[in-house]
């Protein structure tokens, strides 16, 4: 459900002729999803990531107008408010906390609107497509909570400690999400945060 929520947030800020930065773009999933949902608009979407094998895939399928091998924790190459929207989906957790704070400040500097996601707890001890503790760029290094996002709108997703897909998760999800909309302190009961402004 959080991915649909993020897609809806992205859709709020996409305008014809708009410029989007997908910081930490990985394979280009958010870039291609945005292009498909807004096929009727002319968009400039730039992707950057530090993990070259994923950038090679994004380049192969021409997802982005420009693809950069750039450390998202050091994004100094962009002008102030150059982009209408900057997204960092699933990126913060892969950065050291100090790098993530700087990354967030840079997205705020270079974009009119920012969407970020972060894990509140180290829960990925497994290897998956975009999580691998053996590869530095794909390993988890930090956790985040609502206090890290002052001035942002915040929602929490997935009950804390859940493995997903159980009947109890299905029952807990809607009221838990609603509580996080009432006050961000309730995000303490969730595994993931989505923050935007």
C-alpha angles and dihedrals in degrees: 000000000000091000091056089048091052091047090053090050091051089049091056091062102037113107131173107273091017127151119226130185117204099197111196089014096173110182093353099256095142092043095053093042090053093047092050094048091048101036089137093061133075106237135176108211121181122192128198133179138153096226106087098195089062092045089054089058093047090050093047092059096040092233095150134046088223131013122196132188093222132150102241089208090065103041100157100135098082130086124240112279091356092145132052090214136014121190129193104183114180092349108107095066090057092058132073109256094253090049090049092052090051091045090053091049091050093051089050089051098048101038138053091218131026132197120189136171129199141174117241095200135032099251104144107089089147134084117248138154095287101019121069123148090201092062113064095213091052100042124102115248109162146025129219137206137189092269088066090064107058110172093021132111108240139196129179125220136196119020112270111264095013122136090208132243100054123128091247090053089053091052096042098045101075098046092042092051090048091052091053088053089054096050132353092227087078089066085081085079092058137074101220137039130208113197128182143166 
